Amino acid sequence: MTRAEFVESCRSLTEEQLQEIAIQSRVRAGSRIPPQVVAMFRSLDDVTQVEELHVPTAWGTTHVFMVRKQERPAGSLPIFVNVHGGGWCLDHTERDIYFARRMAVATGCLVVDVDYVLAPEYPYPAAIEEIEALLDVLPDLAEKYDGDIRRVVLCGQSAGGNLVGAVTQRRKYTDRLNILAQILCYLPTDNYNDHFHGEELDERGQSTEYYGFFYNRDFEERKNHDVSLVMSSLEEVRHVPVTDIVTAGLDNLMPEGRQYYELLTKAGVPTTYRCFEHSRHGFLVNLYDEWKEGEDYVAGLALGHLQTT
């Protein structure tokens, strides 16, 4: 079954069937995390502080985790906003909080870890609009946690990178935030064209195609520039902040990340590109392949941007 055939087959599914497939996908994703990785998630409990919040916004209420080092210098902290991956439909989990803890330790930032709404319950553009609304209230929220709204870096993993890229392209959030840069990790940037090149989808390929269908029931909607970022015009991307794109060499999304880098560069956006050649998709949060080198690299990028102010 090709991508086009698979998407067409999804159209006959009922809402109840889509919900059940999503639930099964979330259960499978949780079961794939090895016990030795799960054991690492609490290793920074003694040096970091995590506070869970439900933040009211114009969109609704957003679930976030505010993460800081236990011991920190006096004064305001730069802000690192993290948006998790999972194909727009998989749960925010402890591994995402662990990534936030690691970034808090490595950068000294106040990390705002966002648990946005998921498809198919909330398809496009709900998650984008929710994050935009959260950024609108972030200045007042950050003040309570010693956050410095003049020094903000956004980071997104996979679908979270796609959402961050969409948010900065739309630029419908408050200008009170001084967003210095965005770090986009192994993100999908072309959700319309077949990155399987017409080949038969294996079981994992089919599962990821369900994710795309959950997010965009209308296939033509995938041409929107805030869904398929590479379909943006130069004018639509010209105003985005400084951008760092991180890809994985063993990931079929790698060419899309490279393509978005080339688009931003053509538009005159200061952009860097780094491919971790021996890594698979999601290596930073799944803690495999070159994850430690990747962690050091992403933390170094954030520190470099924050030190420019």
C-alpha positions as CSV (number, residue, x, y, z in Angstrom):
1,M,0.0,0.0,0.0
2,T,1.4,3.4,-1.0
3,R,1.0,6.6,0.9
4,A,-1.8,7.8,-1.4
5,E,-3.7,4.5,-1.0
6,F,-3.2,4.5,2.7
7,V,-4.6,8.0,3.2
8,E,-7.5,7.2,1.0
9,S,-8.3,4.1,3.1
10,C,-8.4,6.3,6.3
11,R,-11.3,8.3,4.9
12,S,-13.7,5.4,5.6
13,L,-12.8,5.2,9.3
14,T,-15.3,6.4,11.9
15,E,-14.4,8.9,14.6
16,E,-14.5,6.0,17.1
17,Q,-12.1,4.0,15.1
18,L,-9.7,6.9,14.7
19,Q,-9.8,7.4,18.5
20,E,-9.1,3.7,19.1
21,I,-6.1,3.7,16.7
22,A,-4.7,6.8,18.4
23,I,-5.0,5.2,21.9
24,Q,-3.3,2.0,20.6
25,S,-0.5,4.2,19.1
26,R,0.0,5.9,22.4
27,V,0.2,2.6,24.3
28,R,2.7,1.2,21.8
29,A,4.9,4.3,22.0
30,G,5.1,4.0,25.8
31,S,5.9,0.3,25.7
32,R,8.9,0.9,23.4
33,I,11.0,2.8,25.9
34,P,13.6,0.3,27.4
35,P,13.7,-0.1,31.2
36,Q,17.3,1.2,31.4
37,V,16.2,4.4,29.7
38,V,13.2,4.8,32.0
39,A,15.6,4.4,34.9
40,M,17.5,7.5,33.8
41,F,14.5,9.8,33.8
42,R,14.7,10.5,37.6
43,S,18.5,10.9,37.7
44,L,18.2,14.8,37.9
45,D,15.5,15.0,40.5
46,D,17.9,16.2,43.2
47,V,19.3,19.0,41.0
48,T,16.2,20.3,39.2
49,Q,12.8,21.6,40.3
50,V,9.7,20.8,38.2
51,E,6.4,22.5,38.8
52,E,3.3,21.4,36.9
53,L,0.8,24.1,35.9
54,H,-2.5,24.5,34.0
55,V,-2.2,27.9,32.5
56,P,-5.3,29.9,31.4
57,T,-5.0,31.6,28.0
58,A,-7.3,33.1,25.4
59,W,-7.2,29.7,23.7
60,G,-8.2,27.7,26.9
61,T,-6.0,26.0,29.5
62,T,-2.6,24.7,28.6
63,H,-0.6,22.1,30.6
64,V,3.0,23.1,31.1
65,F,5.9,22.1,33.3
66,M,8.2,24.9,34.6
67,V,11.7,23.4,35.1
68,R,14.7,25.1,36.8
69,K,17.9,24.1,38.5
70,Q,17.6,23.8,42.3
71,E,20.7,25.9,42.8
72,R,20.7,29.0,40.5
73,P,22.3,32.4,40.6
74,A,20.4,35.5,41.8
75,G,18.6,37.5,39.1
76,S,16.5,36.6,36.1
77,L,16.9,33.4,34.1
78,P,16.9,33.1,30.3
79,I,13.9,31.1,28.9
80,F,14.0,27.9,26.9
81,V,10.6,26.8,25.6
82,N,10.4,23.2,24.6
83,V,7.7,21.6,22.4
84,H,7.7,17.8,22.4
85,G,7.4,15.5,19.4
86,G,5.1,12.5,18.8
87,G,3.5,13.0,15.4
88,W,1.0,15.6,16.7
89,C,-0.8,12.7,18.5
90,L,1.5,11.0,21.0
91,D,1.5,11.9,24.7
92,H,3.9,14.2,26.4
93,T,5.9,11.9,28.7
94,E,8.5,11.7,31.4
95,R,11.2,11.5,28.7
96,D,10.2,15.0,27.6
97,I,10.5,16.3,31.2
98,Y,13.9,14.6,31.4
99,F,15.0,16.5,28.3
100,A,13.7,19.7,29.9
101,R,15.7,18.8,33.1
102,R,18.8,18.3,31.0
103,M,18.5,21.6,29.3
104,A,17.9,23.4,32.6
105,V,21.1,21.9,34.0
106,A,23.1,22.5,30.8
107,T,22.0,26.1,30.1
108,G,20.8,27.5,33.4
109,C,17.5,28.4,31.7
110,L,14.0,28.4,33.0
111,V,12.6,25.7,30.8
112,V,8.9,25.9,29.8
113,D,7.9,22.4,28.7
114,V,4.7,22.5,26.8
115,D,2.1,19.7,26.8
116,Y,-0.1,20.8,23.9
117,V,-3.4,19.3,22.8
118,L,-3.2,16.2,20.5
119,A,-4.8,15.0,17.3
120,P,-7.2,13.4,16.4
121,E,-9.1,14.9,19.3
122,Y,-7.7,18.3,18.4
123,P,-6.6,18.4,14.7
124,Y,-4.9,21.3,12.9
125,P,-4.6,24.2,13.7
126,A,-5.5,23.7,17.4
127,A,-2.0,23.0,18.7
128,I,-0.5,25.9,16.8
129,E,-3.1,28.3,18.1
130,E,-2.7,26.9,21.7
131,I,1.0,27.6,21.6
132,E,0.5,31.1,20.2
133,A,-1.9,31.8,23.0
134,L,0.6,30.5,25.6
135,L,3.3,32.7,24.3
136,D,0.9,35.7,24.7
137,V,0.7,35.0,28.5
138,L,4.3,33.8,28.9
139,P,5.7,37.3,29.8
140,D,3.5,37.5,32.9
141,L,3.9,33.8,33.7
142,A,7.7,33.9,33.4
143,E,7.9,36.9,35.8
144,K,6.7,34.7,38.6
145,Y,9.6,32.2,37.9
146,D,12.3,34.8,37.4
147,G,12.2,34.3,33.7
148,D,13.8,37.0,31.4
149,I,11.5,37.7,28.5
150,R,14.3,39.5,26.7
151,R,16.2,36.2,26.3
152,V,14.0,33.5,24.9
153,V,14.9,30.5,22.8
154,L,12.3,28.1,21.3
155,C,13.0,24.4,20.7
156,G,10.9,21.7,19.1
157,Q,11.3,18.0,18.6
158,S,9.9,16.3,15.5
159,A,6.2,17.4,15.2
160,G,7.1,19.9,18.0
161,G,9.7,21.4,15.7
162,N,7.0,21.6,13.0
163,L,4.7,23.4,15.4
164,V,7.4,25.8,16.5
165,G,8.3,26.6,12.9
166,A,4.6,27.2,12.2
167,V,4.2,29.5,15.2
168,T,7.2,31.7,14.2
169,Q,6.1,31.9,10.6
170,R,2.6,33.0,11.5
171,R,4.0,35.4,14.1
172,K,0.6,35.8,15.9
173,Y,2.0,36.0,19.4
174,T,3.0,38.9,21.6
175,D,5.9,41.1,20.6
176,R,6.7,41.5,24.3
177,L,8.8,38.3,24.0
178,N,12.3,38.7,22.5
179,I,12.7,35.4,20.8
180,L,16.4,35.2,19.9
181,A,16.3,31.9,18.0
182,Q,14.5,28.6,17.3
183,I,16.1,25.2,17.4
184,L,14.2,22.7,15.2
185,C,15.1,19.1,15.7
186,Y,14.4,16.3,13.0
187,L,11.2,18.1,12.1
188,P,8.8,17.2,9.3
189,T,8.6,20.1,6.8
190,D,6.7,18.5,3.9
191,N,3.6,16.7,4.9
192,Y,2.1,16.7,1.4
193,N,4.6,15.0,-0.9
194,D,5.4,11.3,-0.4
195,H,8.7,11.0,1.4
196,F,8.4,7.2,1.0
197,H,8.9,7.8,-2.8
198,G,5.9,5.7,-3.8
199,E,7.2,2.6,-2.0
200,E,5.1,0.1,0.0
201,L,4.6,1.3,3.6
202,D,5.8,-1.1,6.3
203,E,4.0,-1.3,9.6
204,R,6.0,1.6,11.1
205,G,5.4,3.7,8.0
206,Q,1.7,3.1,8.2
207,S,1.6,4.2,11.9
208,T,3.3,7.5,11.0
209,E,0.8,8.0,8.2
210,Y,-2.0,7.7,10.7
211,Y,-0.4,10.5,12.6
212,G,-0.5,12.8,9.6
213,F,-4.1,11.9,8.9
214,F,-5.1,12.6,12.5
215,Y,-3.6,16.1,12.2
216,N,-4.9,16.9,8.7
217,R,-8.1,15.1,7.7
218,D,-8.2,17.2,4.6
219,F,-5.2,16.2,2.5
220,E,-5.1,19.4,0.6
221,E,-4.8,21.2,3.9
222,R,-1.2,19.8,4.1
223,K,-0.2,22.3,1.4
224,N,-0.7,25.1,4.0
225,H,2.5,26.9,4.8
226,D,2.1,26.3,8.5
227,V,1.7,22.5,7.9
228,S,4.3,21.9,5.2
229,L,6.8,24.6,6.0
230,V,8.9,24.1,2.8
231,M,5.8,25.3,0.9
232,S,6.2,28.7,2.4
233,S,7.1,31.7,0.2
234,L,10.3,33.6,0.9
235,E,8.1,36.4,2.3
236,E,6.4,34.1,4.7
237,V,9.7,33.0,6.3
238,R,11.7,36.1,6.0
239,H,10.8,37.4,9.4
240,V,11.4,34.2,11.4
241,P,14.1,34.3,14.1
242,V,17.6,32.9,13.8
243,T,17.1,29.2,13.2
244,D,19.2,26.1,13.9
245,I,18.1,22.9,12.2
246,V,19.2,19.5,13.6
247,T,18.6,16.3,11.6
248,A,19.4,12.6,11.9
249,G,21.2,10.8,9.1
250,L,19.2,7.6,9.5
251,D,15.8,9.4,9.5
252,N,13.7,9.6,6.3
253,L,12.8,13.2,7.4
254,M,16.4,14.3,7.0
255,P,16.0,15.6,3.5
256,E,13.0,17.7,4.5
257,G,15.0,19.4,7.3
258,R,17.8,20.2,4.8
259,Q,15.2,21.6,2.4
260,Y,13.8,23.9,5.0
261,Y,17.3,25.1,5.9
262,E,17.9,25.9,2.2
263,L,14.6,27.9,2.0
264,L,15.4,29.9,5.1
265,T,18.9,30.6,3.9
266,K,17.6,31.8,0.5
267,A,15.2,34.1,2.4
268,G,18.1,35.6,4.3
269,V,17.3,34.1,7.7
270,P,20.5,33.4,9.6
271,T,20.4,29.6,9.8
272,T,22.7,26.7,10.7
273,Y,22.4,23.1,9.8
274,R,23.8,20.0,11.5
275,C,23.1,16.4,10.6
276,F,24.0,13.6,13.1
277,E,24.8,11.0,10.5
278,H,24.6,7.9,12.7
279,S,21.4,8.7,14.5
280,R,17.8,7.8,14.1
281,H,14.7,10.0,14.4
282,G,14.1,11.2,17.9
283,F,17.6,10.4,19.2
284,L,17.7,13.4,21.6
285,V,14.7,12.4,23.7
286,N,14.9,8.6,23.1
287,L,18.5,8.5,24.4
288,Y,20.0,6.4,21.7
289,D,22.7,6.8,19.0
290,E,24.5,10.2,19.3
291,W,22.1,11.6,21.9
292,K,24.8,12.9,24.2
293,E,26.7,14.7,21.4
294,G,23.3,16.1,20.3
295,E,22.4,17.3,23.8
296,D,25.7,19.1,24.1
297,Y,25.2,20.6,20.7
298,V,21.7,21.9,21.3
299,A,22.7,23.3,24.7
300,G,25.6,25.0,23.1
301,L,23.4,26.5,20.5
302,A,21.0,27.9,23.1
303,L,23.9,29.3,25.2
304,G,25.4,30.9,22.2
305,H,22.2,32.7,21.3
306,L,21.5,33.8,24.9
307,Q,25.0,35.2,25.3
308,T,24.5,37.5,22.3
309,T,22.3,39.9,24.4
